[in-house]
Amino acid sequence: MPLLLSRRFAPLFWCQFFAAFNDNFLKTSLVFLILFGADATQSGAAALITLASAIFIAPYFFLSALGGEMADRYDKARLAQWLKFFEISVAVIAVAGYANQSIVTMFVALGLFGVIAALFGPIKYGILPDHLPPEKLPAANALIEGATFIAILTGTIVGGIAAHSGGARVFGLLVVGFALACWLSALRIPPTGEGAPHLKVSRNIAASTAAMLRHLRADSRLWWGAMVTSWFWLIGIVVLSLLPTLVKSLIGGNEDAVTAYLGMFSVAVGFGSGLAAIIARGRIVLRTTVAGALLIGVFALDLGMVTWGASPVSPAQAPDVVLASPIGLRAAIDLAGLAVGGGLFIVPAFAAVQAWSDADYRARTVAAVNVLNAAFMTAATVAMALLQLVGATVPMLLIGIGISTFVVALAIRWTMPLAVNAHSERH
């Protein structure tokens, strides 16, 4: 039976899709409010947009360990249902913020969405090996990653429309409606049982986080996978944070053009994830990760070079006009190529982490990986905001991403584990 029709996978797929839609719908609405509605300087607006990403990601660093322990201790499906029920009330807070055009309230709602996402992360990835055999993991991960970025696409498009021509009523119906859909999907996830029924969930989050990271570090293969996936999320959050400013300030696009470019990026990541699954054919092929890193480096470098010194026309142009220009078309190709490389990069690496993890510690392994992911992303967004405030331009940052990813590609190739099978001896 196809995975998308499977009772053991489809509810989780749709739960993740609806959750990712809401996260990005709210974030995009906030970005458009800052970029086109707030009274802020260009550098100040860019820093606020970067801060929005940091606010959403920071809970992963502080709460992933708690989420991992809870997911191993209790039934993952039941935990997902409680978290998604709470998400409905957070959606109501977001509606209040949007109705009053309050950036502060929307930041609060975005932060709470980040808390829920951080606690849900170990569940959504830890549950896959509970319900699926190892040979299904690459395809399942590709579908989850593809769903996430397609949700980014739809959330971005609808968020852009709401910011440009919608009202509080439309915003409220969508954000609350998708929160309800997410909860109803979670109710259909089959129970998993308790992975570690005797585990005592620690109240000391710092101590439990440190213990999980030590466990991760003790296994060289898992540590390698964690570092690789962390680089993917660092690149992803930096590029998505830079993209609105790049389109508006360097390419000369309006709100609809920003939405179009974000949409192209999201579709391309989904395409790259699907391509990685096709290449895998039920296996875990880590060489695909190296190829993805090289593509990221090439296209990020070219995107920085093509936008260096760009001076967009005024007023801001619609998507068809921007894409008809040489710089607009080349930027679109670079963004799509970078995104396809990202999909190729992440799918085999994360499937390997799942396959290598012990069943009774799997959610905590995912949680530890999420902590590293969040540390990379939070550090990157804070550093990027500071660099932007002191004058670093978008092309400079993109060129830096390209060069550093070439170095990362070499490191991945030199340190790649030889044994990929879940039952092979660990290094």
C-alpha positions as CSV (number, residue, x, y, z in Angstrom):
1,M,0.0,0.0,0.0
2,P,1.4,3.5,-0.8
3,L,2.6,5.4,2.2
4,L,0.2,8.2,1.8
5,L,-2.7,5.8,2.0
6,S,-1.2,3.9,5.0
7,R,-3.0,4.1,8.3
8,R,0.5,4.0,9.9
9,F,1.8,7.0,8.0
10,A,-0.9,9.2,6.5
11,P,-2.2,10.8,9.8
12,L,1.3,11.8,10.8
13,F,1.9,13.2,7.3
14,W,-1.1,15.4,7.4
15,C,-0.6,16.4,11.0
16,Q,2.9,17.6,10.1
17,F,1.7,19.3,7.0
18,F,-1.0,21.3,8.8
19,A,1.3,22.2,11.6
20,A,4.1,23.4,9.2
21,F,1.5,25.4,7.3
22,N,0.4,27.3,10.4
23,D,3.9,27.9,11.6
24,N,4.9,29.5,8.2
25,F,1.6,31.2,7.7
26,L,2.0,33.1,10.9
27,K,5.7,33.7,10.3
28,T,5.1,35.0,6.8
29,S,2.3,37.3,8.0
30,L,4.7,38.7,10.6
31,V,7.5,39.1,8.0
32,F,5.2,41.0,5.7
33,L,4.0,43.2,8.5
34,I,7.6,44.1,9.4
35,L,8.8,44.4,5.8
36,F,5.9,46.4,4.3
37,G,3.9,47.7,7.2
38,A,6.2,48.6,10.1
39,D,8.0,51.9,10.5
40,A,11.6,50.6,10.4
41,T,14.8,51.2,8.6
42,Q,15.9,48.7,6.0
43,S,18.6,47.3,8.3
44,G,16.2,47.3,11.3
45,A,13.5,45.5,9.3
46,A,16.0,42.9,8.1
47,A,17.2,42.3,11.7
48,L,13.6,41.9,13.0
49,I,12.9,39.4,10.2
50,T,15.9,37.4,11.3
51,L,14.9,37.7,14.9
52,A,11.5,36.2,14.0
53,S,13.3,33.1,12.8
54,A,15.4,33.0,16.0
55,I,12.3,33.3,18.2
56,F,10.7,30.3,16.5
57,I,13.9,28.1,16.6
58,A,15.2,28.9,20.1
59,P,12.7,26.6,21.9
60,Y,14.3,23.6,20.0
61,F,17.5,24.3,21.9
62,F,15.8,24.5,25.4
63,L,13.0,22.0,25.1
64,S,14.0,19.2,22.7
65,A,15.5,17.2,25.5
66,L,12.2,17.3,27.5
67,G,10.3,16.4,24.3
68,G,12.6,13.5,23.7
69,E,12.3,12.1,27.2
70,M,8.5,12.4,27.1
71,A,8.3,10.8,23.7
72,D,10.4,7.8,24.8
73,R,8.5,7.5,28.2
74,Y,4.9,7.9,27.0
75,D,2.9,6.9,23.9
76,K,4.0,9.2,21.1
77,A,0.6,9.4,19.5
78,R,-1.1,10.5,22.7
79,L,1.5,13.2,23.2
80,A,1.0,14.5,19.7
81,Q,-2.7,14.7,20.3
82,W,-2.3,16.8,23.5
83,L,0.3,19.1,21.9
84,K,-1.9,19.8,18.9
85,F,-4.9,20.4,21.1
86,F,-2.9,23.1,22.9
87,E,-1.9,24.6,19.5
88,I,-5.6,25.6,18.9
89,S,-5.4,28.1,21.8
90,V,-2.1,29.5,20.5
91,A,-3.8,30.1,17.2
92,V,-6.3,32.2,19.0
93,I,-3.5,34.4,20.4
94,A,-2.2,34.8,16.9
95,V,-5.6,36.0,15.7
96,A,-5.6,38.6,18.5
97,G,-2.2,39.8,17.4
98,Y,-3.1,40.0,13.8
99,A,-6.4,41.8,14.4
100,N,-4.5,44.5,16.4
101,Q,-1.5,44.5,14.0
102,S,0.6,43.9,17.1
103,I,4.1,42.7,16.3
104,V,4.8,41.9,19.9
105,T,1.7,39.6,20.3
106,M,2.5,37.9,17.0
107,F,6.0,37.3,18.2
108,V,4.6,35.7,21.4
109,A,2.3,33.4,19.3
110,L,5.3,32.5,17.0
111,G,7.4,31.7,20.1
112,L,4.6,29.4,21.4
113,F,4.3,27.7,18.1
114,G,8.1,27.1,18.3
115,V,7.6,25.5,21.8
116,I,5.0,23.1,20.4
117,A,7.2,22.4,17.4
118,A,10.2,21.7,19.6
119,L,8.2,19.2,21.7
120,F,6.6,17.6,18.6
121,G,10.0,17.2,16.8
122,P,11.2,14.0,18.6
123,I,7.7,12.6,18.1
124,K,7.3,13.1,14.4
125,Y,10.7,11.6,13.5
126,G,10.9,9.1,16.4
127,I,7.6,7.6,15.5
128,L,8.5,6.6,11.9
129,P,10.6,3.6,12.8
130,D,7.9,2.5,15.3
131,H,5.4,2.1,12.5
132,L,7.6,1.5,9.4
133,P,10.3,-1.0,8.4
134,P,13.8,0.4,7.7
135,E,13.5,0.1,4.0
136,K,10.6,2.5,4.1
137,L,12.4,5.2,6.1
138,P,14.1,7.1,3.1
139,A,10.7,7.4,1.3
140,A,8.9,8.4,4.5
141,N,11.5,11.0,5.4
142,A,11.3,12.3,1.8
143,L,7.6,12.7,2.1
144,I,7.8,14.4,5.5
145,E,10.5,16.8,4.3
146,G,8.5,17.4,1.1
147,A,5.3,18.0,3.0
148,T,7.1,20.4,5.3
149,F,8.4,22.5,2.5
150,I,5.2,22.3,0.5
151,A,3.5,23.5,3.6
152,I,6.0,26.4,3.7
153,L,5.0,27.1,0.2
154,T,1.2,27.2,0.8
155,G,1.6,28.9,4.2
156,T,3.9,31.5,2.6
157,I,1.5,32.1,-0.3
158,V,-1.6,32.4,1.8
159,G,0.3,34.4,4.4
160,G,1.4,36.8,1.7
161,I,-2.2,37.1,0.4
162,A,-3.5,37.7,3.9
163,A,-0.9,40.4,4.5
164,H,-1.5,42.1,1.2
165,S,-5.3,42.0,0.8
166,G,-6.9,39.8,3.5
167,G,-8.3,40.8,6.9
168,A,-8.4,39.5,10.4
169,R,-11.4,37.3,9.8
170,V,-9.7,35.4,6.9
171,F,-6.5,35.1,8.9
172,G,-8.5,33.8,12.0
173,L,-10.4,31.2,10.0
174,L,-7.2,29.9,8.4
175,V,-4.9,29.8,11.4
176,V,-7.6,28.3,13.7
177,G,-9.0,26.0,11.0
178,F,-5.6,24.5,10.3
179,A,-4.9,24.1,14.0
180,L,-8.1,22.1,14.3
181,A,-7.2,20.0,11.2
182,C,-3.8,19.3,12.8
183,W,-5.4,18.1,16.0
184,L,-8.0,15.9,14.2
185,S,-5.2,14.3,12.1
186,A,-3.2,13.6,15.3
187,L,-6.2,11.8,16.7
188,R,-5.8,9.3,13.9
189,I,-2.2,8.5,14.5
190,P,-2.0,4.8,15.7
191,P,-0.7,4.3,19.3
192,T,3.0,3.3,19.7
193,G,3.1,2.2,23.3
194,E,5.8,3.3,25.7
195,G,9.3,3.0,24.4
196,A,10.9,3.3,27.8
197,P,8.2,2.8,30.4
198,H,10.6,3.0,33.4
199,L,12.2,6.2,32.3
200,K,11.9,9.1,34.7
201,V,11.4,12.4,32.9
202,S,14.0,14.8,34.3
203,R,12.9,18.2,35.6
204,N,16.4,19.5,35.0
205,I,16.3,20.3,31.4
206,A,19.9,21.4,31.2
207,A,21.1,18.1,32.7
208,S,19.0,15.9,30.5
209,T,20.1,17.9,27.4
210,A,23.7,17.4,28.4
211,A,23.1,13.6,28.9
212,M,21.5,13.2,25.5
213,L,24.3,15.1,23.8
214,R,26.9,12.9,25.5
215,H,25.0,9.8,24.4
216,L,24.9,11.2,20.8
217,R,28.6,12.1,20.9
218,A,29.5,8.6,22.1
219,D,28.3,7.1,18.8
220,S,30.5,8.5,15.9
221,R,27.9,7.7,13.3
222,L,25.0,9.4,15.1
223,W,27.3,12.4,15.8
224,W,28.2,12.6,12.1
225,G,24.5,12.5,11.1
226,A,23.6,15.2,13.7
227,M,26.3,17.6,12.4
228,V,25.3,17.0,8.8
229,T,21.6,17.7,9.5
230,S,22.5,20.7,11.5
231,W,24.3,22.2,8.6
232,F,21.2,21.7,6.4
233,W,19.0,23.6,8.9
234,L,21.5,26.3,9.3
235,I,21.6,26.9,5.5
236,G,17.8,26.7,5.3
237,I,17.0,29.2,8.0
238,V,19.7,31.7,6.7
239,V,18.5,31.5,3.1
240,L,14.8,31.8,4.0
241,S,15.6,34.7,6.3
242,L,17.6,36.5,3.6
243,L,15.2,35.8,0.8
244,P,12.5,38.4,1.4
245,T,15.1,41.2,1.7
246,L,16.9,39.9,-1.4
247,V,13.8,40.0,-3.5
248,K,12.6,43.3,-2.3
249,S,15.8,45.3,-2.0
250,L,18.1,43.7,-4.7
251,I,15.8,42.3,-7.3
252,G,13.0,44.9,-7.0
253,G,10.1,42.6,-6.3
254,N,6.8,43.5,-4.5
255,E,5.0,41.4,-1.9
256,D,3.7,39.0,-4.6
257,A,7.2,38.5,-6.0
258,V,8.5,37.7,-2.5
259,T,5.8,35.1,-2.2
260,A,6.6,33.6,-5.6
261,Y,10.3,33.2,-4.8
262,L,9.6,31.6,-1.5
263,G,7.2,29.3,-3.2
264,M,9.7,28.3,-5.8
265,F,12.3,27.6,-3.1
266,S,9.9,25.4,-1.2
267,V,8.8,23.4,-4.2
268,A,12.4,22.8,-5.2
269,V,13.3,21.4,-1.7
270,G,10.3,19.1,-2.0
271,F,11.5,18.0,-5.5
272,G,15.1,17.4,-4.2
273,S,13.7,15.3,-1.3
274,G,11.7,13.2,-3.7
275,L,14.7,12.8,-6.0
276,A,16.8,11.6,-3.0
277,A,14.1,8.9,-2.3
278,I,14.1,7.8,-5.9
279,I,17.9,7.5,-5.9
280,A,17.8,5.6,-2.6
281,R,15.3,2.9,-3.8
282,G,14.9,1.6,-0.2
283,R,18.5,2.1,0.7
284,I,20.4,4.9,2.5
285,V,22.8,6.4,0.0
286,L,25.1,8.9,1.8
287,R,26.9,10.0,-1.4
288,T,23.7,11.8,-2.3
289,T,24.4,14.1,0.7
290,V,27.8,15.0,-0.7
291,A,26.2,15.8,-4.1
292,G,23.6,18.0,-2.4
293,A,26.3,19.9,-0.5
294,L,28.1,20.7,-3.7
295,L,24.9,22.0,-5.4
296,I,24.2,24.2,-2.4
297,G,27.7,25.7,-2.6
298,V,27.6,26.3,-6.3
299,F,24.2,28.0,-6.4
300,A,24.7,30.0,-3.2
301,L,27.9,31.4,-4.5
302,D,26.4,32.3,-7.9
303,L,23.4,33.9,-6.2
304,G,25.7,36.1,-4.2
305,M,27.7,37.1,-7.2
306,V,24.7,37.9,-9.5
307,T,23.1,40.2,-6.9
308,W,26.4,41.9,-5.9
309,G,25.9,45.6,-6.4
310,A,22.4,45.2,-7.8
311,S,20.2,48.4,-7.8
312,P,16.5,47.5,-8.3
313,V,14.1,49.6,-10.2
314,S,11.4,51.6,-8.4
315,P,8.5,51.0,-7.8
316,A,8.6,47.3,-6.8
317,Q,7.6,45.0,-9.6
318,A,5.2,42.1,-9.9
319,P,6.5,38.5,-10.2
320,D,6.1,38.2,-14.0
321,V,8.2,41.4,-14.5
322,V,10.9,40.4,-12.1
323,L,11.2,36.9,-13.5
324,A,11.5,38.4,-17.0
325,S,14.6,40.3,-16.0
326,P,18.0,38.7,-16.3
327,I,18.8,39.1,-12.6
328,G,15.4,37.9,-11.5
329,L,15.5,34.8,-13.7
330,R,19.1,33.9,-12.7
331,A,18.2,34.4,-9.0
332,A,15.2,32.1,-9.4
333,I,17.4,29.4,-11.0
334,D,20.0,29.7,-8.3
335,L,17.4,29.5,-5.5
336,A,15.8,26.5,-7.1
337,G,19.2,24.7,-7.6
338,L,20.2,25.5,-4.0
339,A,16.9,24.1,-2.7
340,V,17.1,20.9,-4.8
341,G,20.6,20.4,-3.3
342,G,19.1,20.9,0.1
343,G,16.6,18.1,-0.4
344,L,19.3,15.7,-1.7
345,F,21.4,16.7,1.3
346,I,19.0,16.1,4.2
347,V,17.0,13.0,3.3
348,P,19.7,10.2,3.4
349,A,21.4,11.8,6.4
350,F,18.3,11.9,8.6
351,A,17.2,8.4,7.5
352,A,20.6,7.1,8.5
353,V,20.2,8.7,12.0
354,Q,16.8,7.0,12.4
355,A,18.2,3.6,11.3
356,W,21.2,3.8,13.6
357,S,19.3,4.8,16.7
358,D,18.4,2.2,19.4
359,A,14.6,1.7,19.6
360,D,14.3,2.6,23.3
361,Y,16.4,5.8,22.9
362,R,15.3,6.8,19.5
363,A,13.2,9.9,20.5
364,R,15.9,11.1,22.7
365,T,18.4,10.7,19.9
366,V,16.2,12.8,17.6
367,A,15.8,15.3,20.5
368,A,19.6,15.6,20.8
369,V,19.9,16.1,17.0
370,N,17.2,18.8,17.3
371,V,19.2,20.5,20.0
372,L,22.3,20.6,17.8
373,N,20.1,21.8,14.8
374,A,18.6,24.5,17.0
375,A,22.1,25.6,18.3
376,F,23.3,25.9,14.7
377,M,20.2,27.8,13.6
378,T,20.0,30.1,16.6
379,A,23.7,31.0,16.5
380,A,23.4,31.6,12.7
381,T,20.4,33.9,12.9
382,V,21.8,35.9,15.8
383,A,25.2,36.3,14.1
384,M,23.4,37.2,10.8
385,A,21.3,39.8,12.5
386,L,24.4,41.4,14.1
387,L,26.3,41.3,10.8
388,Q,23.3,43.0,9.0
389,L,23.2,45.7,11.7
390,V,26.9,46.5,11.1
391,G,26.5,46.6,7.3
392,A,26.9,43.1,5.9
393,T,24.9,42.8,2.7
394,V,22.8,39.9,1.5
395,P,25.3,39.0,-1.3
396,M,28.1,38.9,1.2
397,L,26.3,36.5,3.3
398,L,25.3,34.3,0.4
399,I,28.9,34.1,-0.9
400,G,30.0,33.2,2.6
401,I,27.4,30.4,2.7
402,G,28.6,29.1,-0.7
403,I,32.3,29.0,0.3
404,S,31.6,27.4,3.7
405,T,29.4,24.7,2.2
406,F,32.2,23.6,-0.1
407,V,34.4,23.1,2.9
408,V,31.5,21.2,4.6
409,A,31.2,19.0,1.5
410,L,34.8,18.0,1.8
411,A,34.5,17.3,5.5
412,I,31.4,15.1,4.9
413,R,33.2,13.1,2.2
414,W,36.3,12.6,4.4
415,T,34.3,11.6,7.5
416,M,31.4,9.6,6.0
417,P,30.7,6.4,7.9
418,L,31.2,3.3,5.8
419,A,28.5,1.2,7.5
420,V,25.0,2.5,6.8
421,N,22.9,-0.6,7.6
422,A,21.1,-0.3,10.9
423,H,22.5,-3.6,12.1
424,S,26.1,-3.2,11.1
425,E,28.8,-2.7,13.7
426,R,29.2,0.8,15.1
427,H,32.4,2.7,14.8
